[in-house]
């Protein structure tokens, strides 16, 4: 019965333009006891970059829309100098929207403002309490902080409900996942249930083994082509090999043609220096992108920053360029939904995902080693960070510009 109800919710959910998959993970579900915050962003604004902001109370870095950031001052996931991290997924079953109204018009502005004001989950709770009502918000907001807090807030125009990933009664396995519906909302008109089921299928066994890491999230979720409703995994026969057509329909996989980025903020243990909070950032379409670690500092690698000549960041631009090859079919209406799977993954081992994986693994290994050294010292070293970013710039140029 539960599976049937979820399926009906999915069927009545419709097709939406703003859709994301996310999770708040407490230290109970990670191997090192540090909380995680994940957002896999789907949007009409595909060009994204990372912005450093000197905030009123706290400085922060955040993923923003390249097209309109200076005008709107919106953020979609970020972390600040106090170790507070925040993201949202659009919800579609909390507010009755009238014709012509935009759902959650204040969602991005709320994240931008909270990142410069809040240091803890309780600060964010107070922030929500003091917003003018109606707030023009309709979203699931995931929060972690430097005290080990990890909470998902379902927020509408007039109030919210909180789901604490540290509470075994609320989150038995230590995580809370959300897509585009809210548990506290009206049953039926939500969206993203197939993606939600896929996220739970992956996260649940990992959480029980205390094995959720940024790397596993990127590999097993952000680049997963397992479809729980259809019962298929494109990495397995008959979707690979000579007998396969090399094409499939892009429908309800976690990575989709509308994906603009996937980001995991890795927090700190209680008592650790908040400056060690790390935003593992994958800009663009995850199967054609690479994740790199970033820290709250005015210095960022150029590859994630706005490049006016490109209209976005270099990493976003290059990833989306390859994605356009994957979605290259132009045979009339609806043909853009066809995914050239063989370009991403094949038996020869030369698909984009297969060629990019070793490079990302090098970056991940070096970034983890750097973090471990800083954790032993109890603080981040600016010179080490600068040299690491310089190395990343060279890796990115070798990786993409020689395609």
N, C-alpha and C positions, 0 to 999 in steps of 0.2 A: 504493500500500500504506500509506504514512504517513497519508493522509487517512482510509482505512478504519479503521486502528487507532485514530485519534483519535475517530472517530465511535463505534466500539464502546466506547471508554472513556467517552464521554459517555452512551451509552445505558445502560450499567451503573452510572452514577454515582448515579441516583436523585434524589429531590427533597430538598433540605436546607434547614434553617431559618437557618443562619448561613453566609452566602455573600458573597464580596467579589471585586472585581477590582482589580488593583494593578500597580504597576511601580516599579522603582528605575532611575533614569536618571542616567548619569554625565555629567560636563561635556563628554565627547566627542560627545554627541548633542544638545546644546542650543546655541543661537546665541551665548550669552554665557559659556559655559564653567562655568556654575553647575549643580550636581547638583539633581535633583528627586526627590521621593518622593510617589507618588500612591496614595491608597486611596479606592475607591468602595465604600461600606459597605452591605451588605444584612444585615438582622437582624430579629429579632422585637421589638427595642427601638427603635421608630421615633422616639421623642422624644429628641432629643440637644441638648446645649448645650456651650459651651466653658467650661472651668474653669481658673483660674489657681491654681497650687500652689507654695507655698514649700517646696522640697524640701530634703532633708538636705544635699545638696551643690550642686545646681543647681535653680533655679526653672524652671517650665515651664508651657506652656499645652497643653491637650489636649481632644479631643472625648470626651465621656463620656455614659453613659446618664443621662437626666434622672431616671428612676424610682428608681434604687438607688445613685447614686454615693456618697452619704455612708456607706452601709452597706458597700459592697464595695471602694471605692477602686480601680476599674478604669479604664483608659484604652484608647482604640482607635486613635488616632493623635495625635501631639503633637511639639513641638519645645521644647528647653530653652535656657537662657541661654548654654550653651557652643556652640550651633549644632548639637547632636546631635538628630536626628529619628528616630522609630521608629513603625512600624505593623505590623499583622498581617493575614493572611487565614487563616481556618480551613482546615486541610488535612483530608482525609478518607481518606488512604491511607498514613499513617505509623504509626498505632497500632491494634492490635486492641482494640476497646472491648467490654467485657462488657455484657450486658443490664442496664439500670438505671444504667450509668455515663455521665457527661457527658464528651464529647470536649473536650480542651483547657480544662479548668475553670480553669486558672491563667493562660491567655493574657493576659487584660486586666490582671490584677494584675502580671504580669511586665513589661508595658509601663509601667505606672505607676511601678513601682520602678526600672526601668532609666532612665527619664527623669530621675529625681532623682539617679542615681549616675554615669551614663556621659557622657563627652565625645566619645568616638571610637568607630569601628568596633571597634578592638582592645579598648577597655574593655567593649564589649558582648560580644565573644567571651569575655573573662575572666569576665564576669557569668554567661554560660551555663555556663562550665566549673565555676563554684563553686556552682551551684544544687544543692540536695539532690535526689537521685534516688530514685525516679522523680519527674520534675519536674511531672507533670500538665499538660504543654504538648504541643500538637499544632498547629503553625502554620508558615506561611511568614512570617518577620519581615523587613521591609525597613528598611534603615538608611542614612542619609547623615550626614555630619559636616562640620565647618568646615574640614577638611583636604582635602576633595574625595572622601572615601570614599563608596562607593555599593555596598552589598552586600545580597544576599538570602540569608537563612539559613533552611534547612528544618530545623525543630527538633521532636524527639520526646521521649519520656520520659527517654531516656538519652544522647542525643547530637545532633549537628547536622551539616549539610553546608552550606558557604558557596559562593555564586556571585557573583563579583566583576564588577560591570558595567564596571569599568575594565580588565579583563583581556580583550584581543582574542581569546584562545583560548576564553574562557568566553562572552563576549558580543561577537561580532564587530561589532555595530552600536551598542554602548555602552549597552544597556539589558537588564534582566531583568524579564519579566512573569510574574505568577502569578495564578491564581484559587483554586480549592479542591482542587487536587491538588499533590503534590510530586514532582519528577522523581526524587528519590532514594527514593521510597516504593514500595510494592507496586503493580505495574502492574494496572490494571483498576478498582478500586473508588473512584477519585477522582471529582471533580465539577467542573463549570464549564468543560468543554473548548470548548464553542461560544463562550462569552464570551472564553476565552483566545485562540482563533483570531481573533476579531474584534479584540481588543486588538493582537495581532501584525500583523494586516492594516493597522491604522492606524499603529502605532508604527514599523514597519520602514522605510517610505519616508521618514517624518519624520526618523528617526534618521540615515539616510544623508545627508540634507540638512542635518543639525545644526539641525533646526527644531522640536524638541519644546519647547513652552512651556506654562505653566499654562493660558493661554487656549486653545491648541489641544487640550489634554487635556479641558477642560470642554466645548468645542464638539464635538469629533470623537469623544469617547469617552463622557463622562458623560451627554451628551444625544444620543447616536447611536441611531438607529432603523434601522440597517443590520443585517441578519441574514445572516451569511456562509453558514450552512448552507442556508437557504431561498433565498438569492440575491435578497433584496428590500431595498429602502430605502423606508420609508414616506413620505419626503419627495418621492418621485418618483411619477409616474403608474404604475399606475392607482389609487394610494392617496390621491390628492388630487383635488379637483375635483368637479363635479356628479355624475359617474358613480360616485363612491366612496361606500361606505356610511358612512364616518366612523368605523368600528370595526375593531379588530384584536385578536388574542389576545396577551396579555403573556406571552411565553415566550422566555427566553434572550437578550433584549436586555440590554445592559449596564445601562441604567436600568430598574428594575422596581418593582412596587408595594411591594416589601420594602426599597427603598433608603431609608436614613435620612440620608445625607450623602455628599458627595464632596469630598475635600480634597487639595490639592497643596502640599507644603512646598517652597519654593524656597530652596536653601541659598546659601552664599556661596563665593566663590573663596578659595583658600588665601591667607592673609594679610589677608583682609578682616575687619572687625569682625563677630563672631558675632551681635551684636544686630540685624544687618540680615537675618538669616534670617526668612523671611516665610511664614506659614501662610495660603495662600489657601483660604478656608473657605466651603463651600456646604452649609448645613444644610437638611435636608428632602429632598424628591424633586427631583432636579436639573432636570427640565424645568419645574418651577414655582418654582424658587428662584434666588437670585443669589449669586455668589461675592464675598467681600470679603477684603481682606488684613488679617492680624492679626500682632502682634509680641509677644514674650515680655515682658509687663509686667502689673503688677497692675491697670492701667486697661485695660478692654476695653469696646467698645460694648455698651450694654444689650441690643441686639437679638440678640446671640449668647449672652447670659448667662441663667441660670435665672430664670424668672418664675414664682413659686409660684402665682399666680392662673391661669396658663395650663398649668402642669404641665410646662413645657419653655421653651425660648428663643422669643422672638417670631418670629424668622426660621424656625425649625423649625415652629412652630405654623401660621404663615400659609401656608407652602409645602405642608404636609400637608393643610391645609384645602382648597386648590385641587386637590391630588391626589385627594382624596375625590370631587370632582366628576368627575374624569377616570375614576375607577373606581366609577361610580355605579350600574351595572346590578345589580339585585337580583331576578333571575328564577329563583332557586333555586340548588341546589348547583353550584358551579363557575362561576357567572356573574361572580364577582368577578375572574376572570381576563381579562375583556374590557376592553380599553382604548379609551376614547372619543378616538380619535386626533385627530379634527377640532377638539376643544377645545384641543389642544396646538399644532396646525399645520394651516393651511388656505390655500387660494388667495387668500382675502380679506386675509390677513396679520394677522389679529387673534387668532390662537391665543396661548395663554399664553407659549409659548417665544418667539414673535415679538414680543410686547409687552414681555417682560422683557429681551430681548437688548440693546436700546439703553441701558437703565438700567445693566445690568452693564458694558457697554462704557464708559460714563461713569466708573463706579467704578474699573474697571481702568486707564483712561487716567490718572486722577488719582493712583491708587496707584502706578503705574509712574513717573510724573513725580516723586512724592515720594521714591521709592526712589532714583532716579537722583541727585537732589539730595543725599540722605544719603550715597550712595556717594562722591560727590565730596568731601564734608566728612569722610568716614571714620567717621561715627557717626550714630546716630539722634537726632532732636531731639524731646523730649517734648512741647513745645508744638505743634509741627507735627502730631504724632500725635493729640493731643487735639482739635485743630480738625478734622482729617480724620475722626475718629470722630464728632464732633458733626454734621458734614455728612452722614455715612452714616446717622445716626439719622433725620435729616429726610428723606433720600431714601427710606428704608424706610417711613416713615409715609405719605408721599405715594403710594408704590407700592402697598402692600397695603391700607391702611386705607380707601382710597377705592373698593375693588372693589365 
